[in-house]
Amino acid sequence: MPYFQAKDGYSKLAENLSTNTFRYILHYLEAVRERKRMCYFASCWEVAESERREALAVWMREESKVDYLKAERDSRWLLDIFSQRLSLPAYDSAPDVTNLIAVRDGDKRSLRRTDAQLAILKDHANTVEGAR
C-alpha cells in the first residue's frame, strides 16, 4: 500500500505544477537516476578491479615461488659442481697448510665468480623489470 499512497501523493503534486516546472523536475530526476546508475556501475567495476588485483597478486606469488624453486635448484647444481671441483684428494695424514691455502683461494675465486654472476643476473632482472 505505501507505493499507491506515494503514487497518489506525486500525482496530486504534479497536478498543481506548471508544465515547465513539471518538465524541469522530470529532467532533474532523470539526471539523478543516471548519476545513481553510473555510481552503481562504478562500484561494480571497483569490485572487479579488486578481484583482478587479487588474482594478479596470487599469480605473481606463484610465479615468484616457481622462480625461487628454480633458482634454488640451479644454485644447488652449481654448488655440487663447485664442491666436486674443489674437493681435495683424501690423505692419510693431516692436511698441510699449502692445501688449506689452495682451498681458501679456490673458495675466494668461486665466491667472486658467483658474485659476478649474481650481479649480472640482478642487472638483467632490473632491466626486465624496468621494461615492464
Distance bins in CASP14 RR format, pairs under 12 A and 6 or more apart:
PFRMAT RR
TARGET T0000
AUTHOR 0000-0000-0000
RMODE 2
METHOD distances of the structure
MODEL  1
1 7 0 0 0 0 0 1 0 0 0 0 0
1 8 0 0 0 0 0 1 0 0 0 0 0
2 8 0 0 0 0 0 1 0 0 0 0 0
2 9 0 0 0 0 0 1 0 0 0 0 0
3 9 0 0 0 0 0 1 0 0 0 0 0
3 10 0 0 0 0 0 1 0 0 0 0 0
4 10 0 0 0 0 0 1 0 0 0 0 0
4 11 0 0 0 0 0 1 0 0 0 0 0
5 11 0 0 0 0 0 1 0 0 0 0 0
5 12 0 0 0 0 0 1 0 0 0 0 0
6 12 0 0 0 0 0 1 0 0 0 0 0
6 13 0 0 0 0 0 1 0 0 0 0 0
7 13 0 0 0 0 0 1 0 0 0 0 0
7 14 0 0 0 0 0 1 0 0 0 0 0
8 14 0 0 0 0 0 1 0 0 0 0 0
8 15 0 0 0 0 0 1 0 0 0 0 0
9 15 0 0 0 0 1 0 0 0 0 0 0
9 16 0 0 0 0 0 1 0 0 0 0 0
10 16 0 0 0 0 0 1 0 0 0 0 0
10 17 0 0 0 0 0 1 0 0 0 0 0
10 22 0 0 0 0 0 1 0 0 0 0 0
10 25 0 0 0 0 0 1 0 0 0 0 0
10 26 0 0 0 0 0 1 0 0 0 0 0
10 29 0 0 0 0 0 1 0 0 0 0 0
11 17 0 0 0 0 0 1 0 0 0 0 0
11 22 0 0 0 0 0 1 0 0 0 0 0
13 21 0 0 0 0 0 1 0 0 0 0 0
13 22 0 0 0 0 1 0 0 0 0 0 0
13 25 0 0 0 0 1 0 0 0 0 0 0
14 21 0 0 0 0 1 0 0 0 0 0 0
14 22 1 0 1 0 0 0 0 0 0 0 0
14 23 0 0 0 0 0 1 0 0 0 0 0
14 25 0 0 0 0 1 0 0 0 0 0 0
14 26 0 0 0 0 1 0 0 0 0 0 0
14 29 0 0 0 0 0 1 0 0 0 0 0
15 21 0 0 0 0 0 1 0 0 0 0 0
15 22 0 0 0 0 1 0 0 0 0 0 0
16 22 0 0 0 0 1 0 0 0 0 0 0
16 25 0 0 0 0 0 1 0 0 0 0 0
17 23 0 0 0 0 1 0 0 0 0 0 0
17 24 0 0 0 0 1 0 0 0 0 0 0
17 25 1 0 0 1 0 0 0 0 0 0 0
17 26 0 0 0 0 0 1 0 0 0 0 0
18 24 0 0 0 0 1 0 0 0 0 0 0
18 25 0 0 0 0 0 1 0 0 0 0 0
19 25 0 0 0 0 0 1 0 0 0 0 0
19 26 0 0 0 0 0 1 0 0 0 0 0
20 26 0 0 0 0 0 1 0 0 0 0 0
20 27 0 0 0 0 0 1 0 0 0 0 0
21 27 0 0 0 0 0 1 0 0 0 0 0
21 28 0 0 0 0 0 1 0 0 0 0 0
22 28 0 0 0 0 0 1 0 0 0 0 0
22 29 0 0 0 0 0 1 0 0 0 0 0
23 29 0 0 0 0 0 1 0 0 0 0 0
23 30 0 0 0 0 0 1 0 0 0 0 0
24 30 0 0 0 0 0 1 0 0 0 0 0
24 31 0 0 0 0 0 1 0 0 0 0 0
25 31 0 0 0 0 0 1 0 0 0 0 0
25 32 0 0 0 0 0 1 0 0 0 0 0
26 32 0 0 0 0 0 1 0 0 0 0 0
26 33 0 0 0 0 0 1 0 0 0 0 0
27 33 0 0 0 0 0 1 0 0 0 0 0
27 34 0 0 0 0 0 1 0 0 0 0 0
28 34 0 0 0 0 0 1 0 0 0 0 0
28 35 0 0 0 0 0 1 0 0 0 0 0
29 35 0 0 0 0 0 1 0 0 0 0 0
29 36 0 0 0 0 0 1 0 0 0 0 0
30 36 0 0 0 0 0 1 0 0 0 0 0
30 37 0 0 0 0 0 1 0 0 0 0 0
31 37 0 0 0 0 0 1 0 0 0 0 0
31 38 0 0 0 0 0 1 0 0 0 0 0
32 38 0 0 0 0 0 1 0 0 0 0 0
32 39 0 0 0 0 0 1 0 0 0 0 0
33 39 0 0 0 0 0 1 0 0 0 0 0
33 40 0 0 0 0 0 1 0 0 0 0 0
34 40 0 0 0 0 0 1 0 0 0 0 0
34 41 0 0 0 0 0 1 0 0 0 0 0
35 41 0 0 0 0 0 1 0 0 0 0 0
35 42 0 0 0 0 0 1 0 0 0 0 0
36 42 0 0 0 0 0 1 0 0 0 0 0
36 43 0 0 0 0 0 1 0 0 0 0 0
37 43 0 0 0 0 0 1 0 0 0 0 0
37 44 0 0 0 0 0 1 0 0 0 0 0
38 44 0 0 0 0 0 1 0 0 0 0 0
38 45 0 0 0 0 0 1 0 0 0 0 0
39 45 0 0 0 0 0 1 0 0 0 0 0
39 46 0 0 0 0 0 1 0 0 0 0 0
40 46 0 0 0 0 0 1 0 0 0 0 0
40 47 0 0 0 0 0 1 0 0 0 0 0
41 47 0 0 0 0 0 1 0 0 0 0 0
41 48 0 0 0 0 0 1 0 0 0 0 0
42 48 0 0 0 0 0 1 0 0 0 0 0
42 49 0 0 0 0 0 1 0 0 0 0 0
43 49 0 0 0 0 0 1 0 0 0 0 0
43 50 0 0 0 0 0 1 0 0 0 0 0
44 50 0 0 0 0 0 1 0 0 0 0 0
44 51 0 0 0 0 0 1 0 0 0 0 0
45 51 0 0 0 0 0 1 0 0 0 0 0
45 52 0 0 0 0 0 1 0 0 0 0 0
46 52 0 0 0 0 0 1 0 0 0 0 0
46 53 0 0 0 0 0 1 0 0 0 0 0
47 53 0 0 0 0 0 1 0 0 0 0 0
47 54 0 0 0 0 0 1 0 0 0 0 0
48 54 0 0 0 0 0 1 0 0 0 0 0
48 55 0 0 0 0 0 1 0 0 0 0 0
49 55 0 0 0 0 0 1 0 0 0 0 0
49 56 0 0 0 0 0 1 0 0 0 0 0
50 56 0 0 0 0 0 1 0 0 0 0 0
50 57 0 0 0 0 0 1 0 0 0 0 0
51 57 0 0 0 0 0 1 0 0 0 0 0
51 58 0 0 0 0 0 1 0 0 0 0 0
52 58 0 0 0 0 0 1 0 0 0 0 0
52 59 0 0 0 0 0 1 0 0 0 0 0
53 59 0 0 0 0 0 1 0 0 0 0 0
53 60 0 0 0 0 0 1 0 0 0 0 0
54 60 0 0 0 0 0 1 0 0 0 0 0
54 61 0 0 0 0 0 1 0 0 0 0 0
55 61 0 0 0 0 0 1 0 0 0 0 0
55 62 0 0 0 0 0 1 0 0 0 0 0
56 62 0 0 0 0 0 1 0 0 0 0 0
56 63 0 0 0 0 0 1 0 0 0 0 0
57 63 0 0 0 0 0 1 0 0 0 0 0
57 64 0 0 0 0 0 1 0 0 0 0 0
58 64 0 0 0 0 0 1 0 0 0 0 0
58 65 0 0 0 0 0 1 0 0 0 0 0
59 65 0 0 0 0 0 1 0 0 0 0 0
59 66 0 0 0 0 0 1 0 0 0 0 0
60 66 0 0 0 0 0 1 0 0 0 0 0
60 67 0 0 0 0 0 1 0 0 0 0 0
60 132 0 0 0 0 0 1 0 0 0 0 0
61 67 0 0 0 0 0 1 0 0 0 0 0
61 68 0 0 0 0 0 1 0 0 0 0 0
62 68 0 0 0 0 0 1 0 0 0 0 0
62 69 0 0 0 0 0 1 0 0 0 0 0
63 69 0 0 0 0 0 1 0 0 0 0 0
63 70 0 0 0 0 0 1 0 0 0 0 0
64 70 0 0 0 0 0 1 0 0 0 0 0
64 71 0 0 0 0 0 1 0 0 0 0 0
64 125 0 0 0 0 0 1 0 0 0 0 0
65 71 0 0 0 0 0 1 0 0 0 0 0
65 72 0 0 0 0 0 1 0 0 0 0 0
66 72 0 0 0 0 0 1 0 0 0 0 0
66 73 0 0 0 0 0 1 0 0 0 0 0
67 73 0 0 0 0 0 1 0 0 0 0 0
67 74 0 0 0 0 0 1 0 0 0 0 0
67 121 0 0 0 0 0 1 0 0 0 0 0
67 125 0 0 0 0 1 0 0 0 0 0 0
67 128 0 0 0 0 0 1 0 0 0 0 0
68 74 0 0 0 0 0 1 0 0 0 0 0
68 75 0 0 0 0 0 1 0 0 0 0 0
69 75 0 0 0 0 0 1 0 0 0 0 0
69 76 0 0 0 0 0 1 0 0 0 0 0
70 76 0 0 0 0 0 1 0 0 0 0 0
70 77 0 0 0 0 0 1 0 0 0 0 0
71 77 0 0 0 0 0 1 0 0 0 0 0
71 78 0 0 0 0 0 1 0 0 0 0 0
71 117 0 0 0 0 0 1 0 0 0 0 0
71 118 0 0 0 0 0 1 0 0 0 0 0
71 121 0 0 0 0 1 0 0 0 0 0 0
71 122 0 0 0 0 0 1 0 0 0 0 0
71 125 0 0 0 0 0 1 0 0 0 0 0
72 78 0 0 0 0 0 1 0 0 0 0 0
72 79 0 0 0 0 0 1 0 0 0 0 0
73 79 0 0 0 0 0 1 0 0 0 0 0
73 80 0 0 0 0 0 1 0 0 0 0 0
74 80 0 0 0 0 0 1 0 0 0 0 0
74 81 0 0 0 0 0 1 0 0 0 0 0
74 114 0 0 0 0 0 1 0 0 0 0 0
74 117 0 0 0 0 0 1 0 0 0 0 0
74 118 0 0 0 0 0 1 0 0 0 0 0
74 121 0 0 0 0 0 1 0 0 0 0 0
75 81 0 0 0 0 0 1 0 0 0 0 0
75 82 0 0 0 0 0 1 0 0 0 0 0
75 114 0 0 0 0 1 0 0 0 0 0 0
75 117 0 0 0 0 0 1 0 0 0 0 0
75 118 0 0 0 0 1 0 0 0 0 0 0
75 121 0 0 0 0 0 1 0 0 0 0 0
76 82 0 0 0 0 0 1 0 0 0 0 0
76 83 0 0 0 0 0 1 0 0 0 0 0
77 83 0 0 0 0 0 1 0 0 0 0 0
77 84 0 0 0 0 0 1 0 0 0 0 0
78 84 0 0 0 0 0 1 0 0 0 0 0
78 85 0 0 0 0 0 1 0 0 0 0 0
78 86 0 0 0 0 0 1 0 0 0 0 0
78 110 0 0 0 0 1 0 0 0 0 0 0
78 111 0 0 0 0 0 1 0 0 0 0 0
78 113 0 0 0 0 1 0 0 0 0 0 0
78 114 1 0 0 1 0 0 0 0 0 0 0
78 117 0 0 0 0 1 0 0 0 0 0 0
78 118 0 0 0 0 0 1 0 0 0 0 0
79 85 0 0 0 0 0 1 0 0 0 0 0
79 86 0 0 0 0 0 1 0 0 0 0 0
79 107 0 0 0 0 0 1 0 0 0 0 0
79 110 0 0 0 0 1 0 0 0 0 0 0
79 111 0 0 0 0 0 1 0 0 0 0 0
79 114 0 0 0 0 1 0 0 0 0 0 0
80 86 0 0 0 0 0 1 0 0 0 0 0
80 87 0 0 0 0 0 1 0 0 0 0 0
81 87 0 0 0 0 0 1 0 0 0 0 0
81 110 0 0 0 0 1 0 0 0 0 0 0
81 113 0 0 0 0 0 1 0 0 0 0 0
81 114 0 0 0 0 0 1 0 0 0 0 0
82 103 0 0 0 0 0 1 0 0 0 0 0
82 106 0 0 0 0 1 0 0 0 0 0 0
82 107 0 0 0 0 1 0 0 0 0 0 0
82 109 0 0 0 0 0 1 0 0 0 0 0
82 110 1 0 1 0 0 0 0 0 0 0 0
82 111 0 0 0 0 1 0 0 0 0 0 0
82 113 0 0 0 0 1 0 0 0 0 0 0
82 114 0 0 0 0 1 0 0 0 0 0 0
82 117 0 0 0 0 0 1 0 0 0 0 0
83 103 0 0 0 0 0 1 0 0 0 0 0
83 106 0 0 0 0 0 1 0 0 0 0 0
83 107 0 0 0 0 0 1 0 0 0 0 0
83 110 0 0 0 0 1 0 0 0 0 0 0
84 110 0 0 0 0 0 1 0 0 0 0 0
85 103 0 0 0 0 0 1 0 0 0 0 0
85 106 0 0 0 0 1 0 0 0 0 0 0
85 107 0 0 0 0 0 1 0 0 0 0 0
85 109 0 0 0 0 0 1 0 0 0 0 0
85 110 0 0 0 0 1 0 0 0 0 0 0
85 113 0 0 0 0 0 1 0 0 0 0 0
86 99 0 0 0 0 0 1 0 0 0 0 0
86 102 0 0 0 0 1 0 0 0 0 0 0
86 103 1 0 0 1 0 0 0 0 0 0 0
86 104 0 0 0 0 0 1 0 0 0 0 0
86 105 0 0 0 0 0 1 0 0 0 0 0
86 106 1 0 0 1 0 0 0 0 0 0 0
86 107 1 0 0 1 0 0 0 0 0 0 0
86 108 0 0 0 0 0 1 0 0 0 0 0
86 109 0 0 0 0 1 0 0 0 0 0 0
86 110 1 0 0 1 0 0 0 0 0 0 0
86 111 0 0 0 0 0 1 0 0 0 0 0
86 113 0 0 0 0 0 1 0 0 0 0 0
87 99 0 0 0 0 0 1 0 0 0 0 0
87 102 0 0 0 0 0 1 0 0 0 0 0
87 103 0 0 0 0 1 0 0 0 0 0 0
87 106 0 0 0 0 0 1 0 0 0 0 0
87 107 0 0 0 0 0 1 0 0 0 0 0
88 95 1 0 0 1 0 0 0 0 0 0 0
88 96 0 0 0 0 0 1 0 0 0 0 0
88 98 0 0 0 0 0 1 0 0 0 0 0
88 99 1 0 1 0 0 0 0 0 0 0 0
88 100 0 0 0 0 1 0 0 0 0 0 0
88 101 0 0 0 0 0 1 0 0 0 0 0
88 102 0 0 0 0 1 0 0 0 0 0 0
88 103 1 0 0 1 0 0 0 0 0 0 0
88 104 0 0 0 0 0 1 0 0 0 0 0
88 106 0 0 0 0 0 1 0 0 0 0 0
88 107 0 0 0 0 0 1 0 0 0 0 0
89 95 0 0 0 0 0 1 0 0 0 0 0
89 99 0 0 0 0 1 0 0 0 0 0 0
89 102 0 0 0 0 0 1 0 0 0 0 0
89 103 0 0 0 0 0 1 0 0 0 0 0
90 99 0 0 0 0 0 1 0 0 0 0 0
91 98 0 0 0 0 0 1 0 0 0 0 0
91 99 0 0 0 0 1 0 0 0 0 0 0
91 100 0 0 0 0 0 1 0 0 0 0 0
93 99 0 0 0 0 0 1 0 0 0 0 0
94 100 0 0 0 0 0 1 0 0 0 0 0
95 101 0 0 0 0 0 1 0 0 0 0 0
95 102 0 0 0 0 0 1 0 0 0 0 0
95 103 0 0 0 0 1 0 0 0 0 0 0
95 104 0 0 0 0 0 1 0 0 0 0 0
96 102 0 0 0 0 0 1 0 0 0 0 0
96 103 0 0 0 0 0 1 0 0 0 0 0
97 103 0 0 0 0 0 1 0 0 0 0 0
97 104 0 0 0 0 0 1 0 0 0 0 0
98 104 0 0 0 0 0 1 0 0 0 0 0
98 105 0 0 0 0 0 1 0 0 0 0 0
99 105 0 0 0 0 0 1 0 0 0 0 0
99 106 0 0 0 0 0 1 0 0 0 0 0
100 106 0 0 0 0 0 1 0 0 0 0 0
100 107 0 0 0 0 0 1 0 0 0 0 0
101 107 0 0 0 0 0 1 0 0 0 0 0
101 108 0 0 0 0 0 1 0 0 0 0 0
102 108 0 0 0 0 0 1 0 0 0 0 0
102 109 0 0 0 0 0 1 0 0 0 0 0
103 109 0 0 0 0 0 1 0 0 0 0 0
103 110 0 0 0 0 0 1 0 0 0 0 0
104 110 0 0 0 0 0 1 0 0 0 0 0
104 111 0 0 0 0 0 1 0 0 0 0 0
105 111 0 0 0 0 0 1 0 0 0 0 0
105 112 0 0 0 0 0 1 0 0 0 0 0
106 112 0 0 0 0 1 0 0 0 0 0 0
106 113 0 0 0 0 1 0 0 0 0 0 0
106 114 0 0 0 0 0 1 0 0 0 0 0
107 113 0 0 0 0 0 1 0 0 0 0 0
107 114 0 0 0 0 0 1 0 0 0 0 0
108 114 0 0 0 0 0 1 0 0 0 0 0
108 115 0 0 0 0 0 1 0 0 0 0 0
109 115 0 0 0 0 0 1 0 0 0 0 0
109 116 0 0 0 0 0 1 0 0 0 0 0
110 116 0 0 0 0 0 1 0 0 0 0 0
110 117 0 0 0 0 0 1 0 0 0 0 0
111 117 0 0 0 0 0 1 0 0 0 0 0
111 118 0 0 0 0 0 1 0 0 0 0 0
112 118 0 0 0 0 0 1 0 0 0 0 0
112 119 0 0 0 0 0 1 0 0 0 0 0
113 119 0 0 0 0 0 1 0 0 0 0 0
113 120 0 0 0 0 0 1 0 0 0 0 0
114 120 0 0 0 0 0 1 0 0 0 0 0
114 121 0 0 0 0 0 1 0 0 0 0 0
115 121 0 0 0 0 0 1 0 0 0 0 0
115 122 0 0 0 0 0 1 0 0 0 0 0
116 122 0 0 0 0 0 1 0 0 0 0 0
116 123 0 0 0 0 0 1 0 0 0 0 0
117 123 0 0 0 0 0 1 0 0 0 0 0
117 124 0 0 0 0 0 1 0 0 0 0 0
118 124 0 0 0 0 0 1 0 0 0 0 0
118 125 0 0 0 0 0 1 0 0 0 0 0
119 125 0 0 0 0 0 1 0 0 0 0 0
119 126 0 0 0 0 0 1 0 0 0 0 0
120 126 0 0 0 0 0 1 0 0 0 0 0
120 127 0 0 0 0 0 1 0 0 0 0 0
121 127 0 0 0 0 0 1 0 0 0 0 0
121 128 0 0 0 0 0 1 0 0 0 0 0
122 128 0 0 0 0 0 1 0 0 0 0 0
122 129 0 0 0 0 0 1 0 0 0 0 0
123 129 0 0 0 0 0 1 0 0 0 0 0
123 130 0 0 0 0 0 1 0 0 0 0 0
124 130 0 0 0 0 0 1 0 0 0 0 0
124 131 0 0 0 0 0 1 0 0 0 0 0
125 131 0 0 0 0 0 1 0 0 0 0 0
125 132 0 0 0 0 0 1 0 0 0 0 0
126 132 0 0 0 0 0 1 0 0 0 0 0
END
